[in-house]
Amino acid sequence: MAKSIKELSEEMRHHLLKAREITVKAEEEDRDFTADEAAELREHMAKATAAKAGIEERKGNDELRATLAALGDDIALNAKTDEDGRRQTASGFHLPEKSKSIGTQFTESAEYKALLAQAKGGQFGAKQRVQSEMWGTKALVTGGSDTSAGSLVQNDWRGLQVGLDLFQRPLRLRDVVTPGNTTSDTVEYVRVTSVTNNAAPVPEATSAAAPTAPGGAGALVNNAGGGYKPESGLALAKVTTAVKTIAHWMPATKRALSDAAQVRTLIDAFLLYGLEEELEDQMVQGDGTGENFEGLANVSGTQSQAWDTNLLTTTRKAKTKVRTIGRSVANAYLFNPVDVEALDLLQDNEARYYFGGPAGSGGAGTLWGTPVIETEAVPAGTGYVGDFRKAILWDREQATVQVTDSHLDFFVRNLVAILAEMRAAFGVIQPSAFVEMDLTA
């Protein structure tokens, strides 16, 4: 016979007390458990655990029985006959009689009479449970009529089937620059403005006499004594950039946020995207004044490439400058969508598209073996190529979304302000690793 919850509880308590006695004894004597004590302790703990599992299982069975009883009550499985000969459920609710019409059963029910009694006082009190059932002929229930079951059929409303990303441009510049972090409001970094490499073979010294100083580019004007090493150097500049705040907000009603679950998600996505879009614009076009970043277009020391013959020639020569003058390896081109289109439409002398044409696999995804980033942050007619790993984006605070009703009179008007903001700084550590291209013939 299965044990009751009470019996299982007493059994679990007994074994836990025994285990406690063993533990207390060892603690008082300041020692470890003996082999016998350890074995006995494991046995008590195992039995206590088994008893606990039995309690949980028993509780589950009792809950199932209670639920079944409640269901049986509702469907009259637990029905009985009262003193008046009427059938009623275990909870005391009277079941309808087959011989009476639904209207008669309703008006004769004790619950309806109680409602009428309360109505005489001018208002209805607590809700009463009234249940009636039609026995006999029933009207045909159809789903095509709004006066029948059709009124219960709800339209299959899908809401916004596309995300806001259809109205947002792809943002990829953050993917190619060097990510960084800062815990300060100001970032100081070293910018390399030029490099002088005079490394050259040097003969062994043949005299202790001081030789004449070397000439330019490692050449020695007079190195009679030998052993004079040429000098190289870096031109560096300490640059200070402040962390900037990028933010925007929008109002919404509390009702809109509570009644339409997807509204909050759409707003969050829209606001967070707005921060990233402005961040990309600032990294390219920021003029360094006020609260603007010093963007790539306004950094002193970048190289330039004039228009030369056509788009392909111009872009290739610019990449060469990154390699030979900037001593770097380009990892991306930046183009406006208009200029990407011009590249896609380039044809050879036999009218064949260089980048696959309309049947190709996406156009100029790469140019001269270097990925192409399409961005509206770059104006049409201008392009950039460079080693974007030598540009750093320092995150001070990641983008956040906050909601408050404390703005103006929003509290009394059931409005909320939804604010998104981020803090970051941007810097170019080697301007010569970037080339600005003129793409206009």
C-alpha positions as CSV (number, residue, x, y, z in Angstrom):
1,M,0.0,0.0,0.0
2,A,1.3,3.4,-1.0
3,K,2.4,5.7,1.8
4,S,0.5,8.9,2.5
5,I,2.1,12.4,2.3
6,K,2.1,12.5,6.1
7,E,3.9,9.2,6.4
8,L,6.4,10.2,3.8
9,S,7.0,13.6,5.5
10,E,7.7,11.9,8.8
11,E,10.0,9.4,7.2
12,M,12.0,12.2,5.5
13,R,12.2,14.2,8.8
14,H,13.5,11.1,10.6
15,H,16.3,10.5,8.2
16,L,17.3,14.1,8.0
17,L,17.5,14.3,11.8
18,K,19.7,11.2,11.9
19,A,22.0,12.7,9.3
20,R,22.2,15.9,11.3
21,E,23.2,14.0,14.5
22,I,26.1,12.4,12.6
23,T,27.2,15.8,11.2
24,V,26.9,17.6,14.6
25,K,29.0,14.9,16.3
26,A,31.8,15.2,13.8
27,E,31.7,19.0,14.0
28,E,31.9,19.1,17.8
29,E,34.9,16.7,17.8
30,D,36.5,18.7,15.0
31,R,37.2,15.8,12.7
32,D,36.2,14.2,9.4
33,F,33.5,11.5,9.1
34,T,34.6,7.9,9.8
35,A,34.0,5.3,7.1
36,D,31.0,3.9,9.0
37,E,29.6,7.4,9.6
38,A,30.0,8.3,5.9
39,A,28.2,5.2,4.8
40,E,25.4,5.8,7.3
41,L,25.1,9.4,6.3
42,R,24.8,8.4,2.6
43,E,22.1,5.9,3.5
44,H,20.0,8.5,5.5
45,M,20.4,11.1,2.8
46,A,19.3,8.6,0.1
47,K,16.2,7.6,2.0
48,A,15.3,11.3,2.8
49,T,15.7,12.0,-0.9
50,A,13.5,9.1,-1.9
51,A,10.8,10.2,0.6
52,K,10.9,13.7,-0.8
53,A,10.4,12.3,-4.3
54,G,7.5,10.3,-3.1
55,I,5.9,13.4,-1.6
56,E,6.2,15.3,-4.9
57,E,4.7,12.4,-6.7
58,R,1.9,12.1,-4.2
59,K,1.2,15.8,-4.5
60,G,1.0,15.4,-8.2
61,N,-1.6,12.6,-7.9
62,D,-3.7,14.6,-5.5
63,E,-3.7,17.6,-7.7
64,L,-4.8,15.4,-10.7
65,R,-7.6,14.0,-8.6
66,A,-8.7,17.5,-7.6
67,T,-8.7,18.7,-11.2
68,L,-10.7,15.6,-12.3
69,A,-13.2,16.2,-9.6
70,A,-13.6,19.8,-10.7
71,L,-14.1,18.8,-14.3
72,G,-16.5,16.1,-13.3
73,D,-18.5,18.7,-11.4
74,D,-18.8,20.9,-14.5
75,I,-19.9,18.0,-16.7
76,A,-22.2,16.6,-14.1
77,L,-20.2,13.4,-13.4
78,N,-20.5,14.1,-9.7
79,A,-24.2,14.9,-9.8
80,K,-26.6,14.0,-7.1
81,T,-30.3,14.6,-6.2
82,D,-31.3,17.2,-3.6
83,E,-34.2,17.1,-1.2
84,D,-36.5,18.6,-3.8
85,G,-35.7,15.8,-6.3
86,R,-33.6,18.1,-8.5
87,R,-30.2,17.0,-9.9
88,Q,-27.3,19.1,-8.7
89,T,-23.5,19.0,-9.0
90,A,-21.2,18.4,-6.0
91,S,-20.8,22.2,-5.7
92,G,-24.5,22.6,-5.3
93,F,-25.4,23.9,-8.8
94,H,-28.7,22.6,-10.1
95,L,-28.7,20.9,-13.5
96,P,-31.4,21.7,-16.1
97,E,-34.4,19.5,-16.5
98,K,-35.1,17.9,-19.9
99,S,-38.8,18.4,-19.7
100,K,-38.7,22.2,-19.4
101,S,-37.8,24.7,-22.1
102,I,-34.6,26.7,-21.8
103,G,-36.5,29.9,-21.0
104,T,-38.5,28.2,-18.2
105,Q,-35.4,26.7,-16.8
106,F,-33.7,30.0,-16.8
107,T,-36.5,32.0,-15.2
108,E,-37.2,29.4,-12.6
109,S,-33.6,29.0,-11.5
110,A,-32.6,30.1,-8.0
111,E,-29.8,32.2,-9.5
112,Y,-32.1,34.2,-11.7
113,K,-34.5,34.8,-8.9
114,A,-31.6,36.0,-6.7
115,L,-30.7,38.5,-9.5
116,L,-34.2,39.8,-9.6
117,A,-34.2,40.3,-5.9
118,Q,-31.0,42.3,-6.0
119,A,-32.4,44.3,-9.0
120,K,-35.3,45.6,-6.8
121,G,-32.7,47.4,-4.8
122,G,-31.6,49.4,-7.8
123,Q,-28.5,47.4,-8.8
124,F,-27.1,43.9,-9.3
125,G,-24.7,42.6,-6.7
126,A,-22.1,39.9,-7.1
127,K,-22.1,37.9,-10.3
128,Q,-24.3,34.8,-10.2
129,R,-23.6,31.6,-12.0
130,V,-26.5,30.7,-14.3
131,Q,-26.4,27.6,-16.5
132,S,-29.1,26.4,-18.9
133,E,-29.3,23.7,-21.5
134,M,-31.6,23.2,-24.4
135,W,-32.9,19.7,-24.7
136,G,-34.7,18.7,-28.0
137,T,-34.7,20.5,-31.3
138,K,-31.8,23.0,-32.0
139,A,-31.3,25.6,-34.7
140,L,-28.6,24.7,-37.3
141,V,-25.3,26.3,-36.4
142,T,-23.5,27.6,-39.5
143,G,-20.1,29.3,-40.0
144,G,-21.1,31.3,-43.0
145,S,-23.6,33.6,-41.3
146,D,-22.8,36.6,-39.1
147,T,-26.0,35.9,-37.1
148,S,-24.8,32.4,-36.3
149,A,-21.4,30.9,-35.6
150,G,-19.9,33.1,-38.3
151,S,-19.9,35.9,-35.8
152,L,-17.4,34.0,-33.7
153,V,-14.9,33.6,-36.6
154,Q,-12.2,36.2,-36.3
155,N,-10.2,37.6,-39.2
156,D,-6.7,36.2,-39.5
157,W,-4.9,39.5,-39.0
158,R,-1.1,39.2,-39.4
159,G,0.0,42.7,-38.6
160,L,3.2,44.0,-40.1
161,Q,4.5,41.2,-42.2
162,V,7.9,42.8,-42.9
163,G,10.3,44.3,-40.5
164,L,11.5,47.9,-40.5
165,D,14.7,46.7,-42.1
166,L,13.0,47.2,-45.5
167,F,13.2,50.9,-44.8
168,Q,16.7,50.9,-43.5
169,R,20.0,50.8,-45.3
170,P,22.5,48.1,-44.5
171,L,25.2,49.3,-42.1
172,R,28.6,47.6,-42.5
173,L,31.3,50.1,-41.7
174,R,31.4,49.1,-38.0
175,D,32.3,45.6,-39.2
176,V,35.6,46.7,-40.8
177,V,37.0,49.3,-38.3
178,T,38.8,48.2,-35.1
179,P,36.4,47.9,-32.2
180,G,37.5,49.4,-28.9
181,N,36.2,50.4,-25.4
182,T,36.8,53.2,-23.1
183,T,35.6,54.1,-19.5
184,S,36.5,57.8,-19.8
185,D,34.9,60.8,-21.5
186,T,38.0,61.6,-23.4
187,V,40.3,59.4,-25.4
188,E,44.0,60.3,-26.1
189,Y,45.7,58.3,-28.8
190,V,48.8,58.5,-31.0
191,R,48.4,59.3,-34.7
192,V,51.1,58.3,-37.1
193,T,51.5,61.2,-39.6
194,S,54.6,60.0,-41.5
195,V,57.2,57.3,-41.6
196,T,60.9,57.6,-42.6
197,N,62.6,54.3,-43.2
198,N,66.4,54.8,-43.9
199,A,67.4,51.2,-43.1
200,A,70.5,50.3,-45.3
201,P,73.5,48.0,-45.2
202,V,76.3,49.4,-43.1
203,P,80.0,48.5,-43.5
204,E,82.1,47.5,-40.5
205,A,84.0,50.4,-38.8
206,T,87.6,50.5,-39.9
207,S,88.7,53.5,-37.8
208,A,87.9,55.0,-34.5
209,A,87.8,58.4,-36.0
210,A,84.3,59.9,-36.2
211,P,82.9,59.6,-39.7
212,T,81.1,62.3,-41.6
213,A,77.3,62.4,-41.0
214,P,75.2,60.4,-43.5
215,G,73.3,61.9,-46.4
216,G,69.6,61.5,-47.2
217,A,67.8,58.2,-47.7
218,G,70.6,56.3,-45.9
219,A,73.4,57.4,-48.3
220,L,76.7,58.3,-46.6
221,V,78.5,61.5,-47.9
222,N,81.8,60.5,-46.3
223,N,82.0,57.4,-44.2
224,A,85.8,57.2,-44.0
225,G,85.8,55.4,-40.7
226,G,82.9,53.1,-41.5
227,G,80.2,51.8,-39.2
228,Y,77.9,54.8,-39.3
229,K,74.2,53.7,-39.0
230,P,71.5,55.7,-40.8
231,E,68.6,57.2,-38.9
232,S,64.9,56.5,-39.4
233,G,61.9,57.8,-37.6
234,L,58.2,58.2,-37.2
235,A,56.3,61.5,-37.0
236,L,53.7,61.1,-34.4
237,A,51.0,63.4,-33.0
238,K,49.0,63.0,-29.8
239,V,45.3,63.4,-30.6
240,T,42.6,64.0,-28.1
241,T,39.0,63.1,-29.0
242,A,36.0,63.5,-26.8
243,V,33.3,60.8,-26.3
244,K,30.1,62.0,-28.1
245,T,26.5,61.2,-27.3
246,I,24.2,60.1,-30.1
247,A,20.5,60.0,-29.1
248,H,17.0,60.5,-30.2
249,W,13.5,59.8,-28.8
250,M,9.9,59.5,-29.8
251,P,6.5,59.8,-28.0
252,A,4.0,57.0,-27.7
253,T,0.8,56.4,-25.8
254,K,0.7,53.8,-23.0
255,R,-2.4,52.3,-24.6
256,A,-0.5,51.7,-27.9
257,L,2.3,50.0,-26.0
258,S,0.0,47.8,-24.0
259,D,-2.6,47.0,-26.7
260,A,-0.2,46.2,-29.5
261,A,2.6,44.0,-28.3
262,Q,4.7,44.5,-31.5
263,V,4.7,48.3,-31.2
264,R,7.3,48.3,-28.5
265,T,9.5,46.0,-30.5
266,L,9.2,48.1,-33.7
267,I,10.0,51.3,-31.8
268,D,13.0,49.7,-30.2
269,A,14.3,48.5,-33.5
270,F,13.7,51.8,-35.2
271,L,15.4,53.9,-32.5
272,L,18.4,51.6,-32.2
273,Y,18.9,51.5,-36.0
274,G,18.7,55.3,-36.0
275,L,21.7,55.5,-33.7
276,E,23.8,53.1,-35.8
277,E,22.9,55.0,-39.0
278,E,24.0,58.3,-37.5
279,L,27.2,56.7,-36.2
280,E,28.1,55.5,-39.6
281,D,27.5,59.0,-41.1
282,Q,29.7,60.5,-38.3
283,M,32.6,58.1,-38.9
284,V,32.7,59.2,-42.6
285,Q,31.5,62.8,-42.7
286,G,31.8,64.2,-39.2
287,D,33.5,67.6,-39.3
288,G,35.0,67.5,-35.8
289,T,33.1,70.6,-34.6
290,G,30.7,70.8,-31.7
291,E,29.4,67.3,-30.9
292,N,30.5,65.8,-34.2
293,F,33.1,63.1,-34.7
294,E,36.2,63.8,-36.7
295,G,35.2,61.7,-39.7
296,L,37.4,60.1,-42.3
297,A,36.5,62.8,-44.9
298,N,37.9,65.5,-42.6
299,V,41.0,63.9,-41.1
300,S,44.2,65.7,-42.1
301,G,46.8,63.5,-43.8
302,T,44.7,61.2,-45.9
303,Q,45.8,60.6,-49.5
304,S,43.8,61.5,-52.6
305,Q,43.4,60.0,-56.1
306,A,42.2,62.0,-59.0
307,W,40.0,60.6,-61.8
308,D,42.1,58.6,-64.2
309,T,40.7,57.2,-67.4
310,N,37.7,55.3,-65.9
311,L,36.3,53.9,-62.7
312,L,38.4,50.7,-62.8
313,T,41.7,52.5,-63.4
314,T,41.0,55.2,-60.7
315,T,40.0,52.7,-58.0
316,R,43.0,50.4,-58.8
317,K,45.5,53.3,-58.6
318,A,44.0,54.4,-55.3
319,K,44.5,50.9,-53.8
320,T,48.1,51.0,-54.9
321,K,48.6,54.2,-53.0
322,V,47.3,52.5,-49.8
323,R,50.0,49.8,-50.3
324,T,53.0,51.9,-51.4
325,I,52.6,55.2,-49.6
326,G,50.4,54.2,-46.7
327,R,52.4,50.9,-46.3
328,S,49.1,49.2,-45.5
329,V,46.8,46.6,-47.0
330,A,43.3,47.9,-48.0
331,N,40.4,45.9,-46.5
332,A,37.4,47.8,-47.9
333,Y,36.2,50.3,-50.5
334,L,33.4,52.7,-49.5
335,F,31.0,53.8,-52.3
336,N,27.7,55.6,-52.6
337,P,25.0,53.3,-54.1
338,V,25.0,55.5,-57.2
339,D,28.7,54.7,-57.8
340,V,28.2,51.0,-57.1
341,E,25.5,51.1,-59.8
342,A,28.0,52.7,-62.2
343,L,30.5,49.9,-61.5
344,D,27.8,47.3,-62.0
345,L,27.0,48.7,-65.4
346,L,30.5,48.9,-66.7
347,Q,31.0,47.0,-70.0
348,D,33.9,45.9,-72.2
349,N,34.2,46.6,-75.9
350,E,31.8,43.8,-76.7
351,A,29.1,45.1,-74.4
352,R,29.8,42.4,-71.7
353,Y,29.3,43.4,-68.1
354,Y,32.5,43.3,-66.0
355,F,30.6,42.3,-62.9
356,G,28.2,39.7,-64.3
357,G,25.4,42.0,-65.4
358,P,21.7,41.5,-64.5
359,A,22.2,37.7,-64.4
360,G,25.2,37.9,-62.2
361,S,25.4,37.1,-58.5
362,G,25.1,40.5,-56.9
363,G,27.3,42.9,-58.8
364,A,30.5,44.5,-57.5
365,G,30.7,42.7,-54.1
366,T,34.4,42.9,-54.4
367,L,36.6,45.2,-56.5
368,W,40.2,44.3,-57.2
369,G,39.9,41.6,-54.6
370,T,38.8,44.0,-51.9
371,P,35.2,44.0,-50.4
372,V,32.9,46.8,-51.4
373,I,30.8,48.5,-48.7
374,E,27.8,50.4,-50.1
375,T,26.8,53.3,-47.9
376,E,24.9,56.6,-48.2
377,A,27.4,58.1,-45.7
378,V,29.7,58.7,-48.7
379,P,28.5,61.3,-51.2
380,A,28.0,60.3,-54.8
381,G,31.1,60.9,-56.9
382,T,33.5,60.2,-54.0
383,G,34.9,57.0,-52.8
384,Y,37.3,55.7,-50.1
385,V,39.7,52.8,-50.0
386,G,42.0,52.0,-47.1
387,D,42.9,49.8,-44.2
388,F,40.0,50.5,-41.9
389,R,41.6,48.5,-39.2
390,K,43.6,51.7,-38.6
391,A,40.5,53.5,-37.6
392,I,39.1,52.8,-34.1
393,L,35.6,53.1,-32.7
394,W,35.6,53.3,-28.9
395,D,32.4,52.4,-27.3
396,R,31.8,54.2,-24.0
397,E,28.2,53.1,-23.5
398,Q,26.4,50.6,-25.7
399,A,23.1,51.6,-27.2
400,T,20.2,51.5,-24.7
401,V,16.4,52.2,-24.9
402,Q,14.6,53.8,-21.9
403,V,11.0,54.6,-21.3
404,T,9.6,57.3,-19.0
405,D,6.4,59.3,-18.4
406,S,8.2,62.1,-16.6
407,H,8.7,64.2,-19.7
408,L,6.6,67.5,-19.7
409,D,2.9,66.6,-18.9
410,F,3.2,63.0,-20.3
411,F,2.2,61.5,-16.9
412,V,-1.3,63.1,-16.9
413,R,-1.8,62.4,-20.6
414,N,-0.8,58.7,-20.5
415,L,2.1,59.3,-22.8
416,V,5.6,58.0,-22.6
417,A,8.9,59.2,-24.1
418,I,11.0,56.4,-25.5
419,L,14.7,57.4,-25.6
420,A,17.6,55.6,-27.3
421,E,21.2,56.7,-26.9
422,M,24.8,55.6,-27.1
423,R,28.2,57.2,-26.4
424,A,31.3,56.6,-28.5
425,A,34.5,58.1,-29.8
426,F,36.2,57.7,-33.2
427,G,39.8,58.1,-34.3
428,V,42.0,57.5,-37.3
429,I,45.5,56.4,-36.1
430,Q,47.1,56.4,-39.6
431,P,45.5,58.8,-42.1
432,S,48.0,57.8,-44.9
433,A,46.4,54.3,-44.9
434,F,43.3,55.9,-46.5
435,V,42.7,57.3,-50.0
436,E,39.9,59.6,-51.1
437,M,38.9,59.0,-54.7
438,D,37.4,61.4,-57.2
439,L,35.0,59.2,-59.2
440,T,33.7,61.9,-61.5
441,A,35.1,62.1,-65.0
